[in-house]
Amino acid sequence: MAIFSKSNVPQFSVDVYQNEYLPEGAGEVNAIVTVTATGGGTIGSAVAAPHLYSPGQGPSAAVAVMVDCSGSMDYPPTKMRNARDATAAAIDTLRDGVHFAVIGGTHVAKEVYPGGGRVAVADATTREQAKQALRSLSAGGGTAIGTWLKLADRLLSSADVAIRHGILLTDGRNEHESPEDLKAALDACAGRFTCDARGVGTDWEVKEVTGIASALLGTADIVADPAGLAADFTQMMETAMGKEVADVSLRLWTPVDTTVKFVKQVAPTVEELTGRRTEAGPRAGDYPLGSWGDESRDYHVCVEVPAAHIGQEMLAARVSLVIPQPDGSVQNLGAQGLVRAVWTDDMVASTSINPQVAHYTGQAELAQAIQHGLDLRKAGDMDGATAKLGRAVQLASASGNADTAKLLAKVVDVVDAATGTVRLKAKVQEADEMTLETRSTKTVRVKK
Protein backbone atom coordinates (compact mmCIF):
# COMPACT_ATOMS: atom_id res chain seq x y z
CA MET A 1 0.00 0.00 0.00
CA ALA A 2 1.33 3.46 -0.87
CA ILE A 3 2.45 5.63 2.01
CA PHE A 4 1.02 9.13 1.76
CA SER A 5 3.51 11.62 3.07
CA LYS A 6 2.33 15.15 3.70
CA SER A 7 3.88 16.16 0.37
CA ASN A 8 1.59 13.80 -1.60
CA VAL A 9 -1.59 15.34 -0.29
CA PRO A 10 -2.98 18.41 -2.02
CA GLN A 11 -3.29 21.43 0.21
CA PHE A 12 -6.58 23.18 -0.49
CA SER A 13 -7.09 26.72 0.76
CA VAL A 14 -10.10 29.02 0.80
CA ASP A 15 -9.87 32.84 0.83
CA VAL A 16 -12.94 35.06 1.15
CA TYR A 17 -13.04 38.62 -0.28
CA GLN A 18 -16.03 40.78 0.68
CA ASN A 19 -17.24 44.03 2.16
CA GLU A 20 -19.00 42.72 5.26
CA TYR A 21 -20.52 46.11 6.19
CA LEU A 22 -24.21 46.67 5.38
CA PRO A 23 -26.44 49.70 5.94
CA GLU A 24 -29.42 49.29 8.27
CA GLY A 25 -32.22 47.33 6.59
CA ALA A 26 -29.96 45.76 3.91
CA GLY A 27 -30.03 42.00 3.58
CA GLU A 28 -27.82 40.92 0.62
CA VAL A 29 -24.29 39.70 1.28
CA ASN A 30 -21.82 39.14 -1.60
CA ALA A 31 -18.43 37.45 -1.41
CA ILE A 32 -15.78 36.13 -3.80
CA VAL A 33 -14.40 32.80 -2.61
CA THR A 34 -10.99 31.82 -4.03
CA VAL A 35 -10.25 28.08 -3.89
CA THR A 36 -6.63 27.06 -4.48
CA ALA A 37 -5.06 23.58 -4.69
CA THR A 38 -1.26 23.35 -4.39
CA GLY A 39 1.37 20.71 -3.78
CA GLY A 40 1.07 18.47 -6.80
CA GLY A 41 1.30 14.79 -7.06
CA THR A 42 -1.59 14.39 -4.80
CA ILE A 43 -5.10 13.43 -4.10
CA GLY A 44 -7.68 13.75 -1.43
CA SER A 45 -9.41 10.52 -2.32
CA ALA A 46 -6.03 8.81 -2.46
CA VAL A 47 -5.80 9.24 1.28
CA ALA A 48 -9.19 7.64 1.67
CA ALA A 49 -8.66 5.13 -1.13
CA PRO A 50 -4.97 4.29 -1.59
CA HIS A 51 -5.76 1.58 -4.18
CA LEU A 52 -6.80 4.39 -6.55
CA TYR A 53 -3.33 5.90 -6.55
CA SER A 54 -0.23 4.85 -8.48
CA PRO A 55 2.85 5.82 -6.45
CA GLY A 56 5.06 8.25 -8.32
CA GLN A 57 2.60 8.51 -11.19
CA GLY A 58 -0.27 10.53 -9.81
CA PRO A 59 -3.82 9.27 -9.29
CA SER A 60 -5.26 6.48 -11.39
CA ALA A 61 -7.28 7.82 -14.29
CA ALA A 62 -9.38 6.73 -17.26
CA VAL A 63 -9.87 8.78 -20.42
CA ALA A 64 -12.29 8.25 -23.34
CA VAL A 65 -11.66 10.12 -26.60
CA MET A 66 -14.83 10.56 -28.71
CA VAL A 67 -14.10 11.41 -32.37
CA ASP A 68 -16.82 12.60 -34.73
CA CYS A 69 -16.86 10.26 -37.76
CA SER A 70 -20.06 11.63 -39.37
CA GLY A 71 -20.16 12.21 -43.14
CA SER A 72 -19.35 15.92 -42.83
CA MET A 73 -15.90 15.05 -41.44
CA ASP A 74 -14.94 14.30 -45.09
CA TYR A 75 -15.44 17.95 -46.14
CA PRO A 76 -12.63 18.81 -46.61
CA PRO A 77 -10.94 15.36 -46.46
CA THR A 78 -8.08 16.87 -44.42
CA LYS A 79 -10.53 17.27 -41.49
CA MET A 80 -10.73 13.52 -40.80
CA ARG A 81 -6.97 13.18 -41.20
CA ASN A 82 -6.39 16.03 -38.73
CA ALA A 83 -8.81 14.39 -36.27
CA ARG A 84 -6.92 11.08 -36.53
CA ASP A 85 -3.57 12.86 -36.03
CA ALA A 86 -4.94 14.82 -33.07
CA THR A 87 -6.25 11.67 -31.40
CA ALA A 88 -2.87 9.98 -31.97
CA ALA A 89 -1.14 12.99 -30.35
CA ALA A 90 -3.51 12.77 -27.37
CA ILE A 91 -2.78 9.03 -27.00
CA ASP A 92 0.97 9.81 -26.99
CA THR A 93 0.36 12.20 -24.09
CA LEU A 94 -1.26 9.51 -21.88
CA ARG A 95 0.71 8.63 -18.75
CA ASP A 96 1.72 4.96 -18.43
CA GLY A 97 -0.92 3.09 -16.44
CA VAL A 98 -3.83 5.35 -17.42
CA HIS A 99 -6.90 3.45 -18.70
CA PHE A 100 -8.17 4.68 -22.06
CA ALA A 101 -10.54 4.03 -24.95
CA VAL A 102 -11.26 5.59 -28.35
CA ILE A 103 -14.85 5.94 -29.58
CA GLY A 104 -15.96 6.72 -33.16
CA GLY A 105 -19.15 8.77 -33.13
CA THR A 106 -21.86 8.91 -35.81
CA HIS A 107 -25.62 8.35 -35.33
CA VAL A 108 -24.37 5.39 -33.26
CA ALA A 109 -21.27 5.07 -31.05
CA LYS A 110 -18.63 2.53 -31.98
CA GLU A 111 -15.67 1.23 -29.97
CA VAL A 112 -12.54 1.88 -32.04
CA TYR A 113 -10.02 0.72 -29.42
CA PRO A 114 -9.60 -1.55 -27.49
CA GLY A 115 -13.16 -2.94 -28.04
CA GLY A 116 -15.02 -5.61 -26.14
CA GLY A 117 -16.66 -3.16 -23.73
CA ARG A 118 -13.43 -2.47 -21.86
CA VAL A 119 -10.58 0.04 -21.57
CA ALA A 120 -6.89 -0.48 -22.34
CA VAL A 121 -4.03 0.39 -19.98
CA ALA A 122 -1.56 2.84 -21.54
CA ASP A 123 1.94 1.60 -22.27
CA ALA A 124 4.16 1.63 -25.37
CA THR A 125 2.35 -1.38 -26.87
CA THR A 126 -1.26 -0.26 -26.33
CA ARG A 127 -0.50 3.28 -27.49
CA GLU A 128 0.89 1.86 -30.73
CA GLN A 129 -2.10 -0.50 -31.15
CA ALA A 130 -4.51 2.38 -30.59
CA LYS A 131 -2.78 4.52 -33.21
CA GLN A 132 -2.99 1.61 -35.69
CA ALA A 133 -6.72 1.29 -34.92
CA LEU A 134 -7.22 5.00 -35.71
CA ARG A 135 -6.38 4.25 -39.34
CA SER A 136 -9.75 2.52 -39.66
CA LEU A 137 -11.61 5.75 -38.82
CA SER A 138 -13.55 6.97 -41.84
CA ALA A 139 -16.34 9.49 -42.30
CA GLY A 140 -19.94 8.43 -42.95
CA GLY A 141 -23.26 8.62 -41.12
CA GLY A 142 -25.06 11.10 -38.88
CA THR A 143 -24.53 12.69 -35.47
CA ALA A 144 -26.07 11.55 -32.15
CA ILE A 145 -23.73 12.82 -29.44
CA GLY A 146 -25.81 11.39 -26.57
CA THR A 147 -24.95 7.86 -27.74
CA TRP A 148 -21.21 8.72 -27.70
CA LEU A 149 -21.44 10.03 -24.15
CA LYS A 150 -23.37 6.99 -22.90
CA LEU A 151 -20.77 4.61 -24.38
CA ALA A 152 -17.97 6.72 -22.84
CA ASP A 153 -19.71 6.48 -19.45
CA ARG A 154 -20.00 2.68 -19.73
CA LEU A 155 -16.34 2.27 -20.66
CA LEU A 156 -15.01 4.75 -18.07
CA SER A 157 -17.07 3.20 -15.27
CA SER A 158 -15.57 -0.23 -16.04
CA ALA A 159 -12.25 0.99 -14.56
CA ASP A 160 -11.71 1.30 -10.79
CA VAL A 161 -10.00 4.70 -10.93
CA ALA A 162 -9.98 8.07 -9.15
CA ILE A 163 -10.34 10.36 -12.19
CA ARG A 164 -12.65 9.81 -15.19
CA HIS A 165 -12.42 12.19 -18.13
CA GLY A 166 -13.77 12.51 -21.67
CA ILE A 167 -12.56 14.47 -24.70
CA LEU A 168 -15.21 15.04 -27.38
CA LEU A 169 -14.68 16.37 -30.90
CA THR A 170 -17.55 17.27 -33.24
CA ASP A 171 -17.82 19.19 -36.50
CA GLY A 172 -21.59 19.29 -36.93
CA ARG A 173 -24.98 19.73 -35.35
CA ASN A 174 -26.53 16.97 -33.27
CA GLU A 175 -29.16 16.17 -35.91
CA HIS A 176 -29.86 12.48 -35.35
CA GLU A 177 -31.30 12.60 -31.84
CA SER A 178 -33.65 15.01 -30.11
CA PRO A 179 -32.38 17.76 -27.76
CA GLU A 180 -34.24 15.81 -25.02
CA ASP A 181 -32.16 12.68 -25.78
CA LEU A 182 -28.91 14.66 -25.51
CA LYS A 183 -30.06 16.28 -22.27
CA ALA A 184 -31.02 12.88 -20.81
CA ALA A 185 -27.54 11.55 -21.70
CA LEU A 186 -25.88 14.59 -20.09
CA ASP A 187 -28.00 14.22 -16.94
CA ALA A 188 -27.04 10.53 -16.74
CA CYS A 189 -23.30 11.30 -17.15
CA ALA A 190 -23.12 14.39 -14.88
CA GLY A 191 -21.01 13.68 -11.83
CA ARG A 192 -19.70 10.43 -13.34
CA PHE A 193 -17.00 11.94 -15.55
CA THR A 194 -15.79 15.37 -16.65
CA CYS A 195 -15.60 16.18 -20.36
CA ASP A 196 -13.86 18.74 -22.57
CA ALA A 197 -15.70 19.48 -25.85
CA ARG A 198 -14.29 20.95 -29.04
CA GLY A 199 -16.02 22.12 -32.21
CA VAL A 200 -13.91 21.91 -35.37
CA GLY A 201 -14.65 24.10 -38.40
CA THR A 202 -17.81 26.27 -38.38
CA ASP A 203 -20.76 23.92 -39.03
CA TRP A 204 -21.45 23.00 -35.40
CA GLU A 205 -23.77 24.60 -32.85
CA VAL A 206 -21.98 26.69 -30.19
CA LYS A 207 -24.73 26.27 -27.56
CA GLU A 208 -24.60 22.47 -28.00
CA VAL A 209 -20.85 22.19 -27.51
CA THR A 210 -20.68 24.69 -24.63
CA GLY A 211 -23.73 22.98 -23.07
CA ILE A 212 -21.96 19.60 -23.07
CA ALA A 213 -18.82 21.04 -21.44
CA SER A 214 -20.88 22.97 -18.91
CA ALA A 215 -23.02 19.96 -17.88
CA LEU A 216 -19.88 17.80 -17.47
CA LEU A 217 -17.73 20.50 -15.80
CA GLY A 218 -15.18 20.61 -18.64
CA THR A 219 -13.91 23.22 -21.09
CA ALA A 220 -15.32 24.16 -24.51
CA ASP A 221 -13.52 25.78 -27.41
CA ILE A 222 -13.47 26.19 -31.17
CA VAL A 223 -10.71 24.87 -33.43
CA ALA A 224 -11.65 26.83 -36.54
CA ASP A 225 -8.76 25.40 -38.56
CA PRO A 226 -8.57 21.58 -38.33
CA ALA A 227 -4.75 21.88 -38.61
CA GLY A 228 -4.77 23.18 -35.02
CA LEU A 229 -6.39 20.03 -33.60
CA ALA A 230 -3.22 18.12 -32.65
CA ALA A 231 -1.86 20.97 -30.52
CA ASP A 232 -5.26 21.46 -28.87
CA PHE A 233 -5.75 17.73 -28.13
CA THR A 234 -2.22 17.45 -26.70
CA GLN A 235 -2.86 20.39 -24.37
CA MET A 236 -6.26 19.01 -23.28
CA MET A 237 -4.72 15.62 -22.49
CA GLU A 238 -1.80 17.21 -20.59
CA THR A 239 -4.33 19.13 -18.48
CA ALA A 240 -6.35 15.94 -17.88
CA MET A 241 -3.17 14.11 -16.83
CA GLY A 242 -2.48 16.95 -14.35
CA LYS A 243 -5.77 16.43 -12.48
CA GLU A 244 -5.10 15.03 -9.02
CA VAL A 245 -8.40 14.98 -7.19
CA ALA A 246 -11.90 14.31 -8.53
CA ASP A 247 -15.40 15.25 -7.38
CA VAL A 248 -14.55 18.19 -5.14
CA SER A 249 -17.66 20.00 -3.86
CA LEU A 250 -18.02 23.42 -2.29
CA ARG A 251 -20.19 22.99 0.81
CA LEU A 252 -22.15 26.05 1.84
CA TRP A 253 -23.72 26.20 5.31
CA THR A 254 -26.08 29.09 6.05
CA PRO A 255 -27.88 29.94 9.29
CA VAL A 256 -31.63 29.75 9.78
CA ASP A 257 -33.77 32.29 7.81
CA THR A 258 -30.92 32.78 5.29
CA THR A 259 -31.41 32.07 1.57
CA VAL A 260 -28.67 31.28 -0.95
CA LYS A 261 -29.43 33.59 -3.87
CA PHE A 262 -26.73 32.18 -6.17
CA VAL A 263 -23.38 30.41 -6.38
CA LYS A 264 -21.40 30.77 -9.60
CA GLN A 265 -17.85 30.14 -10.75
CA VAL A 266 -16.45 33.44 -12.05
CA ALA A 267 -12.84 32.49 -12.96
CA PRO A 268 -11.34 31.12 -15.13
CA THR A 269 -14.80 31.03 -16.77
CA VAL A 270 -18.33 31.98 -15.75
CA GLU A 271 -20.31 28.86 -14.81
CA GLU A 272 -23.70 28.90 -13.04
CA LEU A 273 -23.73 26.39 -10.15
CA THR A 274 -26.87 27.47 -8.25
CA GLY A 275 -29.17 24.82 -9.77
CA ARG A 276 -26.65 22.02 -9.16
CA ARG A 277 -26.93 22.11 -5.38
CA THR A 278 -27.48 18.81 -3.57
CA GLU A 279 -28.69 18.98 0.02
CA ALA A 280 -26.09 18.01 2.63
CA GLY A 281 -27.87 18.00 5.97
CA PRO A 282 -29.58 20.82 7.84
CA ARG A 283 -29.05 24.21 6.12
CA ALA A 284 -26.08 22.94 4.06
CA GLY A 285 -25.74 22.23 0.35
CA ASP A 286 -22.96 20.96 -1.92
CA TYR A 287 -22.04 22.52 -5.29
CA PRO A 288 -19.89 20.37 -7.67
CA LEU A 289 -16.50 21.80 -8.65
CA GLY A 290 -15.22 18.86 -10.75
CA SER A 291 -11.60 17.64 -10.92
CA TRP A 292 -8.59 19.61 -9.71
CA GLY A 293 -4.87 19.77 -10.41
CA ASP A 294 -2.59 22.54 -9.13
CA GLU A 295 -4.85 25.52 -9.84
CA SER A 296 -6.98 28.30 -8.43
CA ARG A 297 -10.59 29.27 -9.24
CA ASP A 298 -12.92 32.02 -8.02
CA TYR A 299 -16.59 31.71 -7.01
CA HIS A 300 -19.22 34.39 -6.34
CA VAL A 301 -21.52 33.55 -3.43
CA CYS A 302 -24.59 35.70 -2.75
CA VAL A 303 -26.83 35.11 0.29
CA GLU A 304 -29.89 36.94 1.57
CA VAL A 305 -29.96 37.43 5.35
CA PRO A 306 -32.68 38.86 7.61
CA ALA A 307 -32.25 42.64 7.93
CA ALA A 308 -30.82 43.71 11.31
CA HIS A 309 -30.10 46.82 13.38
CA ILE A 310 -26.95 48.94 13.55
CA GLY A 311 -24.21 47.20 15.54
CA GLN A 312 -25.49 43.66 14.95
CA GLU A 313 -23.33 41.11 13.20
CA MET A 314 -23.78 37.53 12.04
CA LEU A 315 -22.11 34.67 10.20
CA ALA A 316 -23.91 34.74 6.83
CA ALA A 317 -22.31 31.56 5.41
CA ARG A 318 -19.56 29.05 6.07
CA VAL A 319 -17.69 27.63 3.08
CA SER A 320 -15.81 24.32 3.17
CA LEU A 321 -14.55 21.75 0.64
CA VAL A 322 -15.55 18.09 0.66
CA ILE A 323 -15.16 14.94 -1.44
CA PRO A 324 -18.05 12.43 -1.35
CA GLN A 325 -17.01 8.86 -0.43
CA PRO A 326 -18.55 5.64 -1.82
CA ASP A 327 -20.17 4.86 1.56
CA GLY A 328 -22.15 8.12 1.50
CA SER A 329 -19.87 9.95 3.94
CA VAL A 330 -17.63 12.85 2.89
CA GLN A 331 -13.96 13.59 3.31
CA ASN A 332 -13.43 17.17 4.47
CA LEU A 333 -10.45 18.82 2.80
CA GLY A 334 -9.77 20.97 5.84
CA ALA A 335 -10.12 24.38 4.16
CA GLN A 336 -12.77 26.80 5.39
CA GLY A 337 -13.89 30.38 4.80
CA LEU A 338 -16.41 32.58 6.60
CA VAL A 339 -18.79 35.11 5.02
CA ARG A 340 -19.89 37.75 7.54
CA ALA A 341 -22.48 40.52 7.77
CA VAL A 342 -22.07 43.57 10.03
CA TRP A 343 -24.67 46.38 10.09
CA THR A 344 -23.25 49.89 10.44
CA ASP A 345 -24.28 53.54 10.15
CA ASP A 346 -20.87 54.37 8.64
CA MET A 347 -21.98 55.28 5.10
CA VAL A 348 -18.47 55.04 3.63
CA ALA A 349 -17.98 51.48 4.97
CA SER A 350 -21.45 50.25 3.99
CA THR A 351 -21.58 51.66 0.46
CA SER A 352 -18.12 50.67 -0.82
CA ILE A 353 -18.19 47.64 -3.12
CA ASN A 354 -15.41 45.11 -2.62
CA PRO A 355 -13.10 45.30 -5.69
CA GLN A 356 -13.22 41.51 -6.25
CA VAL A 357 -17.03 41.48 -6.15
CA ALA A 358 -17.24 44.49 -8.49
CA HIS A 359 -14.75 43.01 -10.96
CA TYR A 360 -16.47 39.63 -11.25
CA THR A 361 -19.96 41.13 -11.38
CA GLY A 362 -18.67 42.99 -14.45
CA GLN A 363 -17.13 39.83 -15.96
CA ALA A 364 -20.42 37.92 -15.57
CA GLU A 365 -22.28 40.84 -17.20
CA LEU A 366 -19.68 40.86 -20.01
CA ALA A 367 -20.36 37.18 -20.83
CA GLN A 368 -24.10 37.81 -20.81
CA ALA A 369 -23.84 40.95 -22.97
CA ILE A 370 -21.86 39.07 -25.64
CA GLN A 371 -24.29 36.15 -25.74
CA HIS A 372 -27.37 38.44 -25.87
CA GLY A 373 -25.72 40.67 -28.49
CA LEU A 374 -24.89 37.77 -30.80
CA ASP A 375 -28.38 36.26 -30.36
CA LEU A 376 -29.96 39.63 -31.27
CA ARG A 377 -27.64 39.94 -34.30
CA LYS A 378 -28.73 36.50 -35.54
CA ALA A 379 -32.38 37.48 -35.00
CA GLY A 380 -31.89 40.62 -37.13
CA ASP A 381 -32.24 43.15 -34.28
CA MET A 382 -29.21 45.27 -35.24
CA ASP A 383 -29.94 48.13 -32.81
CA GLY A 384 -30.27 45.74 -29.87
CA ALA A 385 -27.13 43.86 -30.94
CA THR A 386 -25.16 47.12 -31.24
CA ALA A 387 -26.22 48.22 -27.74
CA LYS A 388 -25.34 44.87 -26.11
CA LEU A 389 -22.03 44.40 -27.93
CA GLY A 390 -21.15 48.05 -27.20
CA ARG A 391 -21.71 47.39 -23.50
CA ALA A 392 -19.50 44.27 -23.84
CA VAL A 393 -16.70 46.36 -25.38
CA GLN A 394 -17.00 48.86 -22.52
CA LEU A 395 -16.84 46.11 -19.85
CA ALA A 396 -13.93 44.30 -21.55
CA SER A 397 -11.99 47.55 -21.78
CA ALA A 398 -12.69 48.61 -18.17
CA SER A 399 -11.70 45.21 -16.71
CA GLY A 400 -8.58 44.73 -18.85
CA ASN A 401 -9.98 41.62 -20.57
CA ALA A 402 -7.76 42.08 -23.64
CA ASP A 403 -8.47 38.63 -25.16
CA THR A 404 -12.22 39.25 -25.24
CA ALA A 405 -11.71 42.83 -26.46
CA LYS A 406 -9.70 41.45 -29.44
CA LEU A 407 -12.46 38.95 -30.29
CA LEU A 408 -15.13 41.68 -30.05
CA ALA A 409 -13.12 43.88 -32.45
CA LYS A 410 -13.59 41.23 -35.16
CA VAL A 411 -17.39 41.58 -34.90
CA VAL A 412 -17.78 45.33 -34.27
CA ASP A 413 -15.85 48.48 -35.22
CA VAL A 414 -14.95 50.16 -31.94
CA VAL A 415 -15.47 53.93 -32.07
CA ASP A 416 -14.88 54.56 -28.34
CA ALA A 417 -14.23 51.64 -25.97
CA ALA A 418 -14.65 53.71 -22.80
CA THR A 419 -18.23 54.69 -23.65
CA GLY A 420 -19.04 51.44 -25.50
CA THR A 421 -19.69 53.25 -28.81
CA VAL A 422 -19.47 50.68 -31.62
CA ARG A 423 -20.76 49.91 -35.12
CA LEU A 424 -21.62 46.37 -36.23
CA LYS A 425 -19.31 45.20 -38.98
CA ALA A 426 -21.18 44.65 -42.25
CA LYS A 427 -19.29 41.43 -42.95
CA VAL A 428 -18.14 39.08 -40.18
CA GLN A 429 -16.27 35.81 -40.66
CA GLU A 430 -18.38 32.97 -39.25
CA ALA A 431 -15.35 31.56 -37.40
CA ASP A 432 -14.78 34.95 -35.68
CA GLU A 433 -18.39 35.15 -34.49
CA MET A 434 -18.35 31.53 -33.24
CA THR A 435 -15.02 32.07 -31.46
CA LEU A 436 -16.43 35.11 -29.64
CA GLU A 437 -19.55 33.18 -28.60
CA THR A 438 -17.62 30.06 -27.51
CA ARG A 439 -15.08 32.04 -25.46
CA SER A 440 -17.53 34.63 -24.11
CA THR A 441 -17.46 33.08 -20.60
CA LYS A 442 -13.65 33.27 -20.25
CA THR A 443 -12.76 35.85 -17.61
CA VAL A 444 -9.64 37.66 -16.42
CA ARG A 445 -8.78 37.46 -12.74
CA VAL A 446 -8.87 40.55 -10.60
CA LYS A 447 -5.42 41.93 -9.78
CA LYS A 448 -5.27 41.23 -6.04
Secondary structure, DSSP 8 states (H G I E B T S, - for coil): -----GGGS-EEEEEEE---EE-TT--EEEEEEEEEEESSS--HHHHH-GGGEETTTEE-EEEEEEEE-SGGGGSSTHHHHHHHHHHHHHHHH--TT-EEEEEEESSSEEEEES-TT--EE-SHHHHHHHHHHHTT----S---HHHHHHHHHHHHHTS--SEEEEEEEE-S--TTS-HHHHHHHHHHHTTT-EEEEEEESSSS-HHHHHHHHHHTT--EEEESSGGGHHHHHHHHHHHHHT--EEEEEEEEE--TT-EEEEEEEEESB-EE-GGG-EE-STTEEEEEEEEESSEEEEEEEEEE-----TT-EEEEEEEEEEEE-TTS-EEEEEEEEEEEEEE-S-HHHHH---HHHHHHHHHHHHHHHHHHHHHHHHTT-HHHHHHHHHHHHHHHHHHT-HHHHHHHTTTEEEEETTTTEEEE-SS--HHHHHHHHHTTTB------
